[in-house]
Amino acid sequence: MPVTMRLLLLLSALSLLVQAHSLRAASRPNIIFILCDDLGYGDVHCLNPEGKIATPHLDRLAAEGMIFTDAHSGSSVCTPTRYGLMTGRYAWRTKLQSGVLGGLSPRLIEQGRLTVPSFLKQNGYHTACVGKWHLGMNWVRTGEVSELSIEKPNQVKNVDYSQPIANGPTSVGFDSYFGISASLDMVPYCFIENDRVVAHPTETTKIPMNDSKGGFSREGPGSPGFRGEDVLPSFTQRALKIIEEKAAASKNGKPFFLYMPLNSPHTPIVPNPKWRGKSGLSLYADFVMETDDAIGQIMTATEQNGISKDTLIIVTSDNGCSPSADFPLHLSKGHNPSHNLRGHKADIYDGGHRVPFIVRWPAKVQGGQKTSQLTCLTDLMATAADILGQKLPDNAAEDSFSFLPSLQGQKNAAARSNIIHHSINGSFAIREVSLKLELCADSGGWSDPRPGHAPKGSPESQLYDLSIDIGEQTNLISSKPEAAAKLEALLNKQISEGRSTPGAAQKNAVDVVLRKAVSSTLKGAKGKKTIP
């Protein structure tokens, strides 16, 4: 065979190998999931052009990717959302029926339950978590610690911090972990690496919550020199290191999953000194800008390491903006952290759980797109399985629907048509298409009317048509009783079957309280109704 022909065949073979490698990389992308903490839908400029906070990196991510305008956290507070994100299952199916865990609470994720990191690890991914965990881990106790609540002051000393921590992130599928056990206003105030504290919390620590409003975090054990303003930069630097270390392997068939649950802009509102005053608006706005910059650094790292094309980046939030951000102050300056939505963090209203959700994947997703497809953070696992062409078992991801068809622009593909919402006090809502039924007379959270304080004679339920009433102002419960009954029946079905996706029925961990006790001041007050 002539030399020229052999050379052409060799070049052709090399070209096919390169194409095959490119296809493998595109079908198994790196996945970076950044979960902001209490970032409001209206805090991202590309989602709220009237907003007053500059978010250039999130805006660029959106310009180069896709915005999901109707995405929701699984709950209006953090722990249950994180459980749903990691497992693809609504957290109210567990023993955690309201509220959140504390920094010393034991692990919430059940032993043996498939998680996103364990699933991806089974499929050849390196898995790393950097950030705020807030899903419980088992510290070595020397006394009583609350099981499912934020610890009482006298309990924080009942832990041996010198011992390894069991059942943390590395026990549910992560190869490595660096972060803090819960919110930055919860003890202990120390970094954790894998299953040990980095420096023993030998000091009594409390962190200023917000310079504009005063106050401090819960007082408790902290590592010497631990400062709130150092936490976000520390998370960012560790994440950048992981990207740099894993980039080469990802180009050679070993992709990575980086889960990055940030501590910001949740209280304590502690932007690094170089960011203070940058927004010209508030300390909270400064913290949002620093958060945006951290996201920008992650984006740049994928580009500098030559992996941006085959890296799926998702940025979202665990719930709506907290009232600790000071809504009156921001509203007086023309900025609404909830944009045009009613309510905020903790509420059953959309301001409590409709969240920013921006996706960039250059190999597969054309930039500058928007989708109004209904989406939940529980949908990550089914999406990952869809990307990898894998089938999930019936006893996993019971409330997870793939949003890959939306990323690929498939308009008529089967997708999520309904979603269940849950507030801090355990109130339920269910949404199908544009109709949303709320099984409470109040916010279920922290905005007015607060639980038990709805006006006398208020209906026990609320029904809104979000297609014409995004601000949830006109209650249709009396004019559309059939629609409300149909939605409640669907909610009952999904609770009793232990899943909202097709598949074999599963069991909830406890009997689920469908309706909270209604205040006696309400006409026709009823007690609790439970569904096994």
C-alpha positions in Angstrom: 0.0 0.0 0.0 1.5 3.4 -0.9 2.8 5.6 1.9 0.3 8.3 1.0 -2.6 6.0 1.3 -1.4 4.6 4.6 -1.0 8.1 5.9 -4.6 9.0 4.8 -6.0 5.9 6.5 -4.1 6.7 9.7 -5.4 10.3 9.7 -8.9 9.0 9.1 -8.6 6.6 12.0 -7.3 9.3 14.2 -10.2 11.6 13.2 -12.7 8.8 14.0 -11.1 8.4 17.5 -11.3 12.1 18.2 -14.9 12.1 17.1 -15.7 9.1 19.3 -13.9 10.7 22.2 -15.9 13.9 21.6 -19.2 12.0 21.5 -18.3 10.1 24.7 -17.4 13.4 26.5 -20.6 15.1 25.3 -22.7 12.1 26.4 -21.0 12.0 29.8 -20.4 15.7 30.6 -18.9 17.1 33.7 -21.6 18.4 36.0 -21.2 21.4 38.2 -24.3 22.2 40.3 -24.1 25.5 42.2 -26.8 25.9 44.8 -27.0 29.5 46.1 -28.5 30.0 49.6 -31.6 32.2 49.8 -30.9 34.0 46.5 -34.2 35.5 45.3 -35.6 35.2 41.8 -35.5 39.0 41.5 -31.9 39.2 42.6 -30.6 38.1 39.2 -30.6 40.9 36.7 -31.3 38.8 33.6 -34.4 37.5 35.4 -35.5 40.9 36.7 -34.3 43.7 34.5 -35.7 46.2 36.9 -33.5 44.9 39.7 -30.8 47.0 41.1 -28.1 44.3 41.7 -25.4 43.8 39.1 -25.0 40.0 38.3 -22.8 40.0 35.2 -21.6 36.5 35.5 -25.1 35.0 35.9 -26.2 37.1 33.0 -23.4 35.7 30.9 -24.2 32.2 31.9 -27.8 32.8 30.8 -26.7 34.4 27.5 -24.6 31.3 26.8 -27.2 28.8 28.1 -30.8 28.5 29.0 -33.0 30.1 31.6 -35.8 28.1 33.2 -38.4 30.7 34.2 -40.7 28.3 36.1 -38.2 26.3 38.3 -38.9 25.6 41.9 -37.1 24.3 45.0 -38.6 21.3 46.6 -39.4 23.3 49.7 -39.4 27.0 50.8 -36.5 26.3 53.2 -33.1 24.7 52.9 -32.8 21.2 54.5 -35.8 19.7 52.7 -34.8 21.2 49.4 -31.3 19.7 49.7 -32.7 16.3 50.5 -34.9 16.5 47.4 -32.0 17.6 45.3 -29.7 14.8 46.4 -32.4 12.0 46.3 -35.0 13.0 43.7 -37.6 12.6 46.3 -39.8 15.2 48.1 -38.5 15.6 51.7 -42.0 15.6 53.2 -41.9 11.8 52.5 -39.3 11.6 55.3 -39.6 12.1 59.1 -38.8 15.8 58.5 -42.3 17.3 58.1 -41.5 20.9 58.9 -38.6 23.2 59.7 -34.9 22.4 59.1 -32.1 20.5 60.7 -29.3 22.0 62.8 -25.6 21.7 62.5 -25.4 18.8 64.9 -28.5 16.9 63.7 -28.0 13.3 62.5 -28.1 12.3 58.8 -31.5 12.7 57.2 -30.8 10.7 54.0 -31.9 7.1 54.6 -29.3 4.3 54.6 -29.2 2.6 51.2 -31.1 5.3 49.4 -29.7 6.1 45.9 -28.4 9.7 45.6 -27.2 11.8 42.7 -23.5 11.4 43.7 -23.8 7.6 44.3 -25.6 7.2 41.0 -23.0 9.2 39.1 -20.2 7.4 40.9 -21.6 4.1 39.7 -21.4 5.5 36.2 -17.7 6.4 36.3 -17.8 10.0 37.8 -15.5 11.4 40.4 -17.8 13.1 42.9 -17.0 16.1 45.1 -19.0 18.3 47.4 -17.8 21.8 48.5 -20.0 23.9 50.7 -22.9 24.0 53.2 -24.2 20.4 53.7 -27.2 20.9 56.0 -28.5 17.3 55.6 -27.2 16.0 59.0 -24.2 14.0 59.9 -23.6 11.8 63.0 -21.2 13.5 65.4 -19.9 11.6 68.4 -22.2 12.6 71.2 -21.4 13.0 74.9 -25.0 14.0 75.7 -28.4 14.8 74.2 -28.6 16.5 70.8 -31.9 17.4 69.1 -32.8 14.9 66.4 -34.7 17.1 63.9 -34.3 20.7 65.0 -31.8 23.4 65.6 -29.9 22.7 68.7 -30.6 24.3 72.1 -27.8 26.3 73.6 -27.1 23.7 76.4 -26.6 20.9 73.8 -23.7 22.4 71.8 -21.1 21.1 74.2 -22.5 17.6 74.1 -20.2 16.6 71.2 -16.7 15.2 70.9 -15.3 17.3 68.1 -12.0 15.4 68.1 -13.6 12.2 66.8 -14.4 11.3 63.1 -17.9 12.3 61.9 -20.0 9.4 60.6 -22.7 9.5 57.9 -21.7 12.8 56.3 -21.4 13.6 52.6 -18.8 10.9 51.9 -21.3 8.3 53.1 -23.8 9.1 50.4 -21.6 8.9 47.3 -19.1 11.8 47.4 -15.5 11.0 47.0 -14.5 14.1 48.9 -16.1 16.9 51.0 -15.0 20.3 52.2 -17.5 22.6 53.9 -19.6 23.4 56.9 -22.2 21.2 58.5 -25.2 23.6 58.1 -26.0 27.3 57.7 -23.4 29.8 58.7 -25.6 31.0 61.6 -25.6 27.4 63.1 -23.0 25.8 65.3 -20.3 24.5 65.0 -18.3 27.2 63.4 -15.6 25.2 61.7 -14.6 23.7 58.4 -15.0 20.0 57.8 -12.8 17.9 55.5 -14.3 14.6 54.6 -15.2 13.2 58.1 -13.1 15.5 60.4 -13.1 19.1 61.5 -10.1 20.9 60.1 -9.4 22.8 63.3 -11.0 21.9 66.7 -13.8 24.3 67.7 -12.2 25.3 71.0 -13.5 28.9 71.1 -16.9 30.4 71.8 -18.0 32.1 68.6 -20.8 34.2 67.2 -20.9 35.9 63.9 -22.4 39.3 63.2 -25.6 38.7 61.1 -26.0 41.9 59.2 -24.3 45.2 59.8 -27.4 47.2 58.8 -29.7 45.4 61.2 -27.4 44.2 64.0 -27.6 40.9 65.8 -25.5 37.8 65.9 -25.6 34.1 64.9 -26.2 31.5 67.5 -23.4 31.4 70.0 -21.4 28.2 70.1 -18.2 26.3 69.5 -15.9 27.6 66.8 -12.4 27.1 65.4 -9.8 29.7 66.3 -9.8 32.5 63.7 -13.0 31.2 61.9 -14.7 34.2 60.3 -17.9 34.3 58.3 -16.5 36.5 55.6 -13.8 33.9 54.8 -16.3 31.0 54.1 -17.4 31.9 50.5 -13.9 32.6 49.3 -12.7 29.3 50.9 -15.4 27.4 49.1 -14.6 29.0 45.8 -10.8 28.3 46.0 -11.4 24.7 46.9 -13.8 24.3 44.0 -11.3 25.9 41.6 -8.7 23.5 42.8 -10.9 20.5 42.1 -11.7 21.7 38.6 -8.0 22.1 37.9 -7.1 18.7 39.3 -9.9 16.8 37.5 -9.9 18.6 34.1 -7.3 16.4 32.5 -9.0 13.2 33.6 -12.3 14.5 32.4 -10.9 14.9 28.9 -9.9 11.2 29.0 -13.2 9.6 29.9 -13.4 10.3 33.7 -15.9 13.1 34.2 -16.5 14.8 37.5 -19.6 15.9 39.4 -19.0 19.0 41.6 -21.8 19.9 44.0 -21.3 23.4 45.3 -23.9 24.5 47.9 -22.9 28.0 48.8 -23.4 29.7 52.2 -24.4 32.9 50.4 -26.3 35.2 50.4 -28.0 33.6 53.5 -27.4 35.1 56.9 -25.0 36.0 58.3 -24.8 38.6 55.5 -21.0 38.8 55.5 -19.4 39.9 52.2 -15.7 39.8 52.1 -14.3 43.3 52.9 -13.3 43.9 49.3 -17.0 43.6 48.3 -18.5 45.8 50.9 -20.0 48.8 49.4 -19.7 47.5 45.8 -23.4 47.5 45.1 -24.2 51.0 46.4 -27.4 49.4 47.6 -27.0 47.3 50.7 -24.7 44.7 52.4 -27.0 42.0 51.1 -26.6 43.3 47.5 -22.8 43.3 48.1 -23.1 39.6 49.1 -25.1 38.8 46.0 -22.5 40.4 43.9 -19.7 38.4 45.6 -21.7 35.3 45.0 -22.1 36.2 41.4 -18.3 36.7 41.2 -17.7 33.2 42.7 -19.9 31.7 40.0 -17.9 33.7 37.4 -14.7 32.2 38.7 -16.1 28.7 38.3 -17.1 29.4 34.8 -13.7 30.9 33.9 -12.0 27.8 35.4 -13.8 25.5 33.1 -12.8 27.7 30.1 -9.2 28.0 31.1 -8.9 24.3 31.6 -10.4 23.6 28.2 -13.5 21.7 29.5 -16.3 24.3 29.2 -17.8 22.8 26.1 -18.4 19.5 27.8 -19.4 20.8 31.2 -23.0 21.1 32.3 -23.2 24.0 34.8 -26.4 24.6 36.7 -26.9 27.5 39.0 -30.0 27.8 41.2 -31.1 28.6 44.8 -32.5 26.5 47.6 -35.5 28.8 48.1 -36.6 32.4 47.9 -34.9 35.4 49.4 -35.0 35.6 53.2 -36.8 38.6 54.9 -33.4 39.0 56.7 -32.2 40.7 53.6 -34.5 43.6 54.6 -37.3 43.8 51.9 -38.5 47.3 53.0 -35.0 48.7 52.5 -34.6 47.2 49.0 -38.2 48.1 48.0 -37.5 51.7 48.9 -34.6 51.7 46.5 -36.5 50.1 43.7 -35.3 46.5 44.1 -37.6 43.5 44.9 -35.7 40.3 45.7 -38.9 38.3 44.8 -39.5 40.3 41.6 -43.2 40.0 40.8 -43.9 37.1 43.1 -45.8 37.0 46.3 -44.0 36.2 49.5 -40.4 35.1 50.3 -38.4 32.3 51.9 -40.5 30.0 54.1 -43.8 30.7 52.4 -46.1 28.6 50.3 -46.4 31.5 47.8 -44.2 31.4 44.8 -41.8 33.9 46.3 -40.9 31.1 48.7 -39.9 28.5 46.2 -39.7 29.8 42.6 -36.0 30.1 42.1 -33.4 31.2 39.5 -32.4 28.2 37.4 -29.8 28.8 34.7 -28.1 26.0 32.7 -25.0 26.2 30.4 -23.8 23.2 28.3 -22.2 24.5 25.1 -21.9 21.0 23.5 -25.6 20.4 23.7 -27.5 23.6 24.6 -27.7 26.7 22.3 -27.2 29.9 24.2 -29.7 32.7 24.8 -32.7 30.4 25.2 -35.6 30.4 27.7 -38.1 27.7 28.7 -41.2 27.9 30.7 -41.2 24.2 31.4 -42.3 23.4 35.0 -39.2 22.2 36.8 -38.2 21.1 40.3 -34.7 20.7 41.9 -35.7 17.1 42.5 -35.3 16.6 38.8 -31.5 16.5 38.7 -31.3 12.7 39.2 -33.7 11.8 36.4 -32.0 14.3 34.2 -28.5 12.8 34.9 -29.9 9.3 34.2 -31.4 10.5 31.0 -28.1 12.0 29.9 -26.4 8.8 30.6 -29.1 6.6 29.1 -29.6 4.8 32.4 -32.9 3.5 34.0 -33.4 4.4 37.6 -34.8 1.7 40.0 -38.4 2.0 41.2 -37.3 2.7 44.8 -35.2 5.8 43.8 -36.0 9.3 42.5 -39.7 8.9 43.1 -40.3 12.6 42.3 -37.7 13.3 39.6 -38.5 14.1 36.0 -35.9 14.7 33.4 -35.5 18.2 32.0 -33.1 17.0 29.3 -35.8 17.3 26.6 -36.2 21.0 27.5 -32.4 21.5 27.2 -32.6 19.9 23.8 -35.5 22.0 22.7 -38.0 19.2 22.4 -41.3 21.0 22.7 -43.7 18.0 22.8 -41.6 15.6 24.9 -43.2 14.1 28.0 -42.4 16.3 30.9 -43.4 17.4 34.4 -47.0 18.7 34.4 -47.4 19.1 38.1 -45.5 19.9 41.3 -46.0 19.8 45.0 -44.8 22.7 47.2 -44.1 22.6 50.9 -43.7 25.5 53.3 -41.7 25.8 56.5 -44.6 24.8 58.8 -45.5 21.9 56.6 -48.3 23.4 54.6 -48.9 21.9 51.2 -49.7 23.3 47.7 -50.0 21.5 44.4 -49.7 23.0 41.0 -50.8 21.6 37.7 -50.2 23.6 34.5 -51.2 27.1 35.8 -53.6 26.3 38.6 -52.1 26.3 42.1 -54.0 25.0 45.2 -52.7 25.9 48.6 -54.1 23.9 51.5 -53.9 26.7 54.1 -55.6 30.0 54.7 -52.3 31.8 55.2 -48.7 32.0 53.9 -47.6 28.8 55.7 -44.4 30.8 56.5 -43.1 34.2 57.5 -45.0 36.7 55.4 -48.5 38.0 56.2 -50.9 36.5 56.8 -48.8 34.3 59.0 -50.1 30.8 60.1 -53.0 31.3 62.5 -53.4 35.0 61.6 -55.6 34.9 58.5 -58.6 37.2 58.7 -61.7 35.8 60.3 -63.8 34.0 57.8 -61.0 33.4 55.4 -61.4 30.2 53.2 -59.4 27.2 54.4 -57.7 26.9 51.0 -56.4 29.2 48.3 -56.6 28.7 44.5 -54.7 30.9 42.0 -54.3 30.9 38.2 -50.7 31.9 37.8 -51.1 32.4 34.0 -53.1 35.6 34.8 -52.2 36.2 38.5 -48.5 35.6 39.0 -48.7 37.6 42.3 -51.4 35.3 43.8 -53.8 38.1 44.6 -57.2 36.7 43.5 -58.4 33.6 45.4 -60.6 31.5 43.1 -61.4 28.8 45.6 -65.1 29.7 45.8 -65.6 30.1 42.0 -63.7 27.0 40.9 -64.5 24.3 43.5 -64.3 21.4 41.0 -60.8 22.4 39.9 -59.7 22.6 43.6 -61.2 19.2 44.3 -59.4 17.7 41.3 -56.0 19.1 42.5 -56.5 17.9 46.0 -57.3 14.4 44.7 -54.1 14.4 42.7 -52.2 15.5 45.8 -53.8 12.7 47.8 -52.9 10.2 45.1 -49.2 11.2 44.9 -48.9 11.2 48.7 -50.5 7.8 49.2 -48.6 6.2 46.3 -45.2 7.4 47.6 -44.3 8.9 44.3 -45.3 11.4 41.6 -43.5 9.6 38.7 -44.6 6.4 37.0 -43.6 3.2 38.7 -44.4 0.9 41.6 -45.9 2.4 44.7 -43.4 3.2 47.5 -43.8 3.9 51.2 -43.5 7.3 52.9 -41.5 7.2 56.2 -44.4 8.5 58.2 -48.1 9.4 57.9 -48.1 12.7 56.0 -50.1 15.6 57.5 -52.1 17.0 54.6 -53.6 19.9 56.3 -52.2 21.8 59.3 -54.6 22.5 62.2 -56.6 25.7 61.3 -56.8 28.5 63.8 -60.1 28.5 65.8 -60.6 32.0 64.6 -61.4 30.7 61.2 -64.9 29.8 60.2 -65.4 26.0 60.0 -62.1 25.2 61.6 -61.0 21.6 61.2 -58.3 19.4 62.7 -55.5 17.6 61.0 -55.9 15.1 58.2 -53.2 12.5 57.6 -52.5 10.2 54.7 -50.5 7.1 55.4 
